[in-house]
Amino acid sequence: MRKLFLFLVVLWQCTDVFAVDMPQDTLIIDKQLTDTVKTEEVNIELKSHSPHKATIYAMVLPGLGQIYNRQWWKLPILYGGIGATVYGISWNSRNLKKYKSAYIDYSRYLEEKAKNPELPYPESPSWEKVYVGGGVEDFTSQQQSNFQTQLKNRKNNFKRNRDLLYIVMGGIYAIQIIDACVFAHFYDFEINEDLSLNLHPDSFYTPVAGGMVGLTLTLNF
């Protein structure tokens, strides 16, 4: 009977120890899992903004790098510039086509008229579509030469303007890539909110000048 009593006491103690130890082990495991989750969250939060991604996005589609940098306000400026440049290219290209055709046709007409002075004036020639003054049929030789030069100059001007706008378009494309890359580098840059400029009197001593009084300027950033 006594042995049975001792056995029950020992069994009860073991059960009590097991009941106490299990929650402690569980708490340790839970704490480790919690610490792991927190560490992963910190790593995710500390993950830097990628300038490489911003550059690639800007190269694929203009403005996409600015969207990645969350600089939405730059999109109207960017696409406004692109739209104006595209319109300018289209407008100059149309006028270049008209003046080029007029210049070529009028030059041929003068060459044929030089061979045959009795050559009739053509009906609705292309050069009259770009010249509103009229009376081209009655031009003197000097006026014909001046008009031919005018058509050539206008043609060259429209061609030059169109080519310059193509360069501007390339410049806009390159600038928005550089902008996306630069601002991506500064995306995680933190600036102290306490930006202050302090100016106060100060005194100091130098062996040469002796005691001096001046001002000390302190900039906090």
MARSEDREN-901558 format. One record per residue (C-alpha): residue in one letter; chain; x, y, z negated. Coordinates in nm, 4 decimals. Layout:
code A | unit A | xx X | yy Y | zz Z
...
***
This chain:
code M | unit A | xx 0.0000 | yy 0.0000 | zz 0.0000
code R | unit A | xx 0.2812 | yy 0.2358 | zz -0.0836
code K | unit A | xx 0.4591 | yy 0.1579 | zz 0.2455
code L | unit A | xx 0.1402 | yy 0.2295 | zz 0.4371
code F | unit A | xx 0.1049 | yy 0.5621 | zz 0.2624
code L | unit A | xx 0.4635 | yy 0.6592 | zz 0.3480
code F | unit A | xx 0.4110 | yy 0.5583 | zz 0.7104
code L | unit A | xx 0.1040 | yy 0.7819 | zz 0.7381
code V | unit A | xx 0.2899 | yy 1.0749 | zz 0.5837
code V | unit A | xx 0.5788 | yy 1.0380 | zz 0.8294
code L | unit A | xx 0.3367 | yy 1.0050 | zz 1.1221
code W | unit A | xx 0.1534 | yy 1.3215 | zz 1.0155
code Q | unit A | xx 0.4803 | yy 1.5178 | zz 0.9927
code C | unit A | xx 0.5888 | yy 1.4087 | zz 1.3415
code T | unit A | xx 0.2526 | yy 1.5041 | zz 1.4823
code D | unit A | xx 0.2747 | yy 1.8461 | zz 1.3191
code V | unit A | xx 0.6270 | yy 1.9050 | zz 1.4536
code F | unit A | xx 0.5193 | yy 1.8015 | zz 1.8035
code A | unit A | xx 0.2183 | yy 2.0315 | zz 1.7856
code V | unit A | xx 0.4379 | yy 2.3245 | zz 1.6847
code D | unit A | xx 0.7215 | yy 2.2572 | zz 1.9290
code M | unit A | xx 0.5080 | yy 2.2216 | zz 2.2415
code P | unit A | xx 0.3725 | yy 2.5760 | zz 2.2453
code Q | unit A | xx 0.7230 | yy 2.7143 | zz 2.1878
code D | unit A | xx 0.8551 | yy 2.5247 | zz 2.4907
code T | unit A | xx 0.5586 | yy 2.6425 | zz 2.6914
code L | unit A | xx 0.6208 | yy 3.0017 | zz 2.5851
code I | unit A | xx 0.9862 | yy 2.9741 | zz 2.6875
code I | unit A | xx 0.8902 | yy 2.8422 | zz 3.0328
code D | unit A | xx 0.6250 | yy 3.1094 | zz 3.0723
code K | unit A | xx 0.8760 | yy 3.3767 | zz 2.9739
code Q | unit A | xx 1.1269 | yy 3.2455 | zz 3.2289
code L | unit A | xx 0.8631 | yy 3.2449 | zz 3.5011
code T | unit A | xx 0.7573 | yy 3.5964 | zz 3.4040
code D | unit A | xx 1.1160 | yy 3.7180 | zz 3.4118
code T | unit A | xx 1.1612 | yy 3.5584 | zz 3.7553
code V | unit A | xx 0.8485 | yy 3.7251 | zz 3.8908
code K | unit A | xx 0.9578 | yy 4.0607 | zz 3.7481
code T | unit A | xx 1.3027 | yy 4.0199 | zz 3.9036
code E | unit A | xx 1.1481 | yy 3.9474 | zz 4.2433
code E | unit A | xx 0.9212 | yy 4.2488 | zz 4.2093
code V | unit A | xx 1.2172 | yy 4.4703 | zz 4.1228
code N | unit A | xx 1.4107 | yy 4.3373 | zz 4.4215
code I | unit A | xx 1.1170 | yy 4.4115 | zz 4.6491
code E | unit A | xx 1.0800 | yy 4.7613 | zz 4.5101
code L | unit A | xx 1.4535 | yy 4.8295 | zz 4.5412
code K | unit A | xx 1.4646 | yy 4.7071 | zz 4.9015
code S | unit A | xx 1.5953 | yy 5.0028 | zz 5.1000
code H | unit A | xx 1.4261 | yy 5.1667 | zz 5.3960
code S | unit A | xx 1.5913 | yy 5.0300 | zz 5.7120
code P | unit A | xx 1.7428 | yy 5.2892 | zz 5.9498
code H | unit A | xx 1.8055 | yy 5.0052 | zz 6.1951
code K | unit A | xx 1.4341 | yy 4.9279 | zz 6.2158
code A | unit A | xx 1.3481 | yy 5.2956 | zz 6.2535
code T | unit A | xx 1.5945 | yy 5.3271 | zz 6.5423
code I | unit A | xx 1.4647 | yy 5.0172 | zz 6.7202
code Y | unit A | xx 1.1034 | yy 5.1295 | zz 6.6780
code A | unit A | xx 1.1846 | yy 5.4732 | zz 6.8197
code M | unit A | xx 1.3616 | yy 5.3152 | zz 7.1183
code V | unit A | xx 1.0677 | yy 5.0854 | zz 7.1925
code L | unit A | xx 0.8002 | yy 5.3578 | zz 7.1683
code P | unit A | xx 0.8568 | yy 5.7311 | zz 7.1070
code G | unit A | xx 0.7047 | yy 5.8283 | zz 6.7741
code L | unit A | xx 0.6989 | yy 5.4765 | zz 6.6310
code G | unit A | xx 1.0129 | yy 5.5481 | zz 6.4292
code Q | unit A | xx 0.8478 | yy 5.8570 | zz 6.2803
code I | unit A | xx 0.5447 | yy 5.6457 | zz 6.1870
code Y | unit A | xx 0.7784 | yy 5.3974 | zz 6.0159
code N | unit A | xx 0.9314 | yy 5.6894 | zz 5.8232
code R | unit A | xx 0.5786 | yy 5.8083 | zz 5.7327
code Q | unit A | xx 0.6351 | yy 6.1422 | zz 5.9028
code W | unit A | xx 0.2988 | yy 6.1558 | zz 6.0742
code W | unit A | xx 0.3065 | yy 6.5344 | zz 6.1185
code K | unit A | xx 0.5825 | yy 6.5042 | zz 6.3793
code L | unit A | xx 0.3667 | yy 6.3067 | zz 6.6229
code P | unit A | xx 0.1634 | yy 6.6044 | zz 6.7565
code I | unit A | xx 0.4861 | yy 6.7988 | zz 6.8128
code L | unit A | xx 0.6547 | yy 6.5049 | zz 6.9839
code Y | unit A | xx 0.3683 | yy 6.4115 | zz 7.2124
code G | unit A | xx 0.2887 | yy 6.7768 | zz 7.2773
code G | unit A | xx 0.6406 | yy 6.8195 | zz 7.4122
code I | unit A | xx 0.6172 | yy 6.4985 | zz 7.6121
code G | unit A | xx 0.2809 | yy 6.5989 | zz 7.7586
code A | unit A | xx 0.4046 | yy 6.9443 | zz 7.8585
code T | unit A | xx 0.7150 | yy 6.7944 | zz 8.0187
code V | unit A | xx 0.5157 | yy 6.5353 | zz 8.2123
code Y | unit A | xx 0.2794 | yy 6.8060 | zz 8.3380
code G | unit A | xx 0.5737 | yy 7.0217 | zz 8.4452
code I | unit A | xx 0.7328 | yy 6.7309 | zz 8.6320
code S | unit A | xx 0.4057 | yy 6.6541 | zz 8.8090
code W | unit A | xx 0.3436 | yy 7.0183 | zz 8.9045
code N | unit A | xx 0.6948 | yy 7.0730 | zz 9.0399
code S | unit A | xx 0.6853 | yy 6.7427 | zz 9.2269
code R | unit A | xx 0.3616 | yy 6.8382 | zz 9.4061
code N | unit A | xx 0.4984 | yy 7.1773 | zz 9.5091
code L | unit A | xx 0.8297 | yy 7.0235 | zz 9.6117
code K | unit A | xx 0.6460 | yy 6.7851 | zz 9.8406
code K | unit A | xx 0.4473 | yy 7.0682 | zz 10.0039
code Y | unit A | xx 0.7443 | yy 7.3011 | zz 10.0524
code K | unit A | xx 0.9701 | yy 7.0225 | zz 10.1734
code S | unit A | xx 0.7171 | yy 6.9249 | zz 10.4366
code A | unit A | xx 0.6656 | yy 7.2901 | zz 10.5346
code Y | unit A | xx 1.0406 | yy 7.3531 | zz 10.5622
code I | unit A | xx 1.1041 | yy 7.0437 | zz 10.7753
code D | unit A | xx 0.8071 | yy 7.1102 | zz 11.0043
code Y | unit A | xx 0.8910 | yy 7.4800 | zz 11.0493
code S | unit A | xx 1.2571 | yy 7.4022 | zz 11.1202
code R | unit A | xx 1.1527 | yy 7.1553 | zz 11.3895
code Y | unit A | xx 0.9137 | yy 7.4102 | zz 11.5342
code L | unit A | xx 1.1887 | yy 7.6718 | zz 11.5602
code E | unit A | xx 1.4243 | yy 7.4208 | zz 11.7257
code E | unit A | xx 1.1633 | yy 7.3244 | zz 11.9835
code K | unit A | xx 1.0677 | yy 7.6891 | zz 12.0429
code A | unit A | xx 1.4327 | yy 7.7744 | zz 12.1031
code K | unit A | xx 1.4382 | yy 7.5096 | zz 12.3788
code N | unit A | xx 1.0984 | yy 7.6091 | zz 12.5160
code P | unit A | xx 0.9957 | yy 7.9733 | zz 12.4552
code E | unit A | xx 0.6490 | yy 7.8970 | zz 12.5953
code L | unit A | xx 0.5811 | yy 7.6378 | zz 12.3252
code P | unit A | xx 0.2298 | yy 7.6999 | zz 12.1848
code Y | unit A | xx 0.1866 | yy 7.7737 | zz 11.8169
code P | unit A | xx 0.0510 | yy 7.4630 | zz 11.6355
code E | unit A | xx -0.2942 | yy 7.4559 | zz 11.4791
code S | unit A | xx -0.3065 | yy 7.4457 | zz 11.0972
code P | unit A | xx 0.0691 | yy 7.3958 | zz 11.0449
code S | unit A | xx 0.1928 | yy 7.2772 | zz 10.7060
code W | unit A | xx 0.3861 | yy 7.5976 | zz 10.6337
code E | unit A | xx 0.0716 | yy 7.8110 | zz 10.6430
code K | unit A | xx -0.0630 | yy 7.6035 | zz 10.3503
code V | unit A | xx 0.2129 | yy 7.7443 | zz 10.1283
code Y | unit A | xx 0.2326 | yy 8.0948 | zz 10.2762
code V | unit A | xx -0.0685 | yy 8.3165 | zz 10.2134
code G | unit A | xx 0.0588 | yy 8.6280 | zz 10.3948
code G | unit A | xx -0.0438 | yy 8.5098 | zz 10.7398
code G | unit A | xx 0.0897 | yy 8.6362 | zz 11.0728
code V | unit A | xx 0.3650 | yy 8.3735 | zz 11.0956
code E | unit A | xx 0.2846 | yy 8.3280 | zz 11.4648
code D | unit A | xx 0.3903 | yy 8.6864 | zz 11.5389
code F | unit A | xx 0.7154 | yy 8.6807 | zz 11.3413
code T | unit A | xx 1.0248 | yy 8.8221 | zz 11.5060
code S | unit A | xx 1.3431 | yy 8.6161 | zz 11.5241
code Q | unit A | xx 1.4761 | yy 8.7785 | zz 11.2062
code Q | unit A | xx 1.1464 | yy 8.7229 | zz 11.0240
code Q | unit A | xx 1.1425 | yy 8.3597 | zz 11.1349
code S | unit A | xx 1.4931 | yy 8.3099 | zz 10.9959
code N | unit A | xx 1.3966 | yy 8.4806 | zz 10.6691
code F | unit A | xx 1.0824 | yy 8.2720 | zz 10.6392
code Q | unit A | xx 1.2764 | yy 7.9507 | zz 10.6986
code T | unit A | xx 1.5247 | yy 8.0515 | zz 10.4283
code Q | unit A | xx 1.2384 | yy 8.1337 | zz 10.1927
code L | unit A | xx 1.0843 | yy 7.7898 | zz 10.2424
code K | unit A | xx 1.4209 | yy 7.6260 | zz 10.1806
code N | unit A | xx 1.4833 | yy 7.8250 | zz 9.8609
code R | unit A | xx 1.1393 | yy 7.7485 | zz 9.7241
code K | unit A | xx 1.1896 | yy 7.3809 | zz 9.7998
code N | unit A | xx 1.5244 | yy 7.3800 | zz 9.6212
code N | unit A | xx 1.3819 | yy 7.5681 | zz 9.3211
code F | unit A | xx 1.1029 | yy 7.3179 | zz 9.2689
code K | unit A | xx 1.3496 | yy 7.0307 | zz 9.3049
code R | unit A | xx 1.5854 | yy 7.1856 | zz 9.0498
code N | unit A | xx 1.3035 | yy 7.2508 | zz 8.8027
code R | unit A | xx 1.1764 | yy 6.8957 | zz 8.8396
code D | unit A | xx 1.5230 | yy 6.7516 | zz 8.7816
code L | unit A | xx 1.5758 | yy 6.9735 | zz 8.4755
code L | unit A | xx 1.2468 | yy 6.8526 | zz 8.3303
code Y | unit A | xx 1.3609 | yy 6.4930 | zz 8.3787
code I | unit A | xx 1.6679 | yy 6.5825 | zz 8.1736
code V | unit A | xx 1.4451 | yy 6.7459 | zz 7.9109
code M | unit A | xx 1.2367 | yy 6.4283 | zz 7.8957
code G | unit A | xx 1.5500 | yy 6.2240 | zz 7.8354
code G | unit A | xx 1.6580 | yy 6.4729 | zz 7.5697
code I | unit A | xx 1.3245 | yy 6.4443 | zz 7.3881
code Y | unit A | xx 1.3541 | yy 6.0657 | zz 7.3944
code A | unit A | xx 1.7082 | yy 6.0770 | zz 7.2543
code I | unit A | xx 1.6260 | yy 6.3395 | zz 6.9889
code Q | unit A | xx 1.3310 | yy 6.1457 | zz 6.8497
code I | unit A | xx 1.5542 | yy 5.8367 | zz 6.8174
code I | unit A | xx 1.8201 | yy 6.0374 | zz 6.6313
code D | unit A | xx 1.5521 | yy 6.1989 | zz 6.4155
code A | unit A | xx 1.4044 | yy 5.8616 | zz 6.3188
code C | unit A | xx 1.7480 | yy 5.7195 | zz 6.2334
code V | unit A | xx 1.8628 | yy 6.0203 | zz 6.0272
code F | unit A | xx 1.5451 | yy 6.0545 | zz 5.8236
code A | unit A | xx 1.5398 | yy 5.6794 | zz 5.7627
code H | unit A | xx 1.8789 | yy 5.7163 | zz 5.5930
code F | unit A | xx 1.7357 | yy 5.9859 | zz 5.3644
code Y | unit A | xx 1.4068 | yy 5.8025 | zz 5.3028
code D | unit A | xx 1.5177 | yy 5.6668 | zz 4.9624
code F | unit A | xx 1.7261 | yy 5.9726 | zz 4.8736
code E | unit A | xx 1.6072 | yy 6.1167 | zz 4.5435
code I | unit A | xx 1.6435 | yy 6.4828 | zz 4.4535
code N | unit A | xx 1.6246 | yy 6.6006 | zz 4.0970
code E | unit A | xx 1.3048 | yy 6.7937 | zz 4.0353
code D | unit A | xx 1.4973 | yy 7.0354 | zz 3.8136
code L | unit A | xx 1.6310 | yy 7.2569 | zz 4.0904
code S | unit A | xx 1.7459 | yy 7.5745 | zz 3.9176
code L | unit A | xx 1.9962 | yy 7.8505 | zz 3.9665
code N | unit A | xx 2.1338 | yy 8.0015 | zz 3.6467
code L | unit A | xx 2.3349 | yy 8.3222 | zz 3.6274
code H | unit A | xx 2.4804 | yy 8.4324 | zz 3.2956
code P | unit A | xx 2.7711 | yy 8.6485 | zz 3.1745
code D | unit A | xx 3.0922 | yy 8.4787 | zz 3.0681
code S | unit A | xx 3.4406 | yy 8.5761 | zz 2.9449
code F | unit A | xx 3.7689 | yy 8.4023 | zz 3.0148
code Y | unit A | xx 4.1411 | yy 8.4568 | zz 2.9779
code T | unit A | xx 4.4295 | yy 8.4210 | zz 3.2221
code P | unit A | xx 4.7996 | yy 8.4757 | zz 3.1467
code V | unit A | xx 4.8299 | yy 8.7202 | zz 3.4363
code A | unit A | xx 4.5163 | yy 8.9335 | zz 3.4015
code G | unit A | xx 4.4483 | yy 8.8755 | zz 3.0340
code G | unit A | xx 4.0953 | yy 8.8823 | zz 2.9062
code M | unit A | xx 3.8288 | yy 8.9211 | zz 3.1699
code V | unit A | xx 3.4524 | yy 8.9383 | zz 3.1803
code G | unit A | xx 3.2500 | yy 8.7933 | zz 3.4684
code L | unit A | xx 2.9433 | yy 8.6006 | zz 3.5730
code T | unit A | xx 2.8951 | yy 8.2238 | zz 3.5875
code L | unit A | xx 2.6636 | yy 8.0759 | zz 3.8497
code T | unit A | xx 2.5235 | yy 7.7283 | zz 3.7791
code L | unit A | xx 2.3200 | yy 7.5289 | zz 4.0290
code N | unit A | xx 2.1315 | yy 7.2221 | zz 3.9074
code F | unit A | xx 2.0217 | yy 6.9672 | zz 4.1666
***
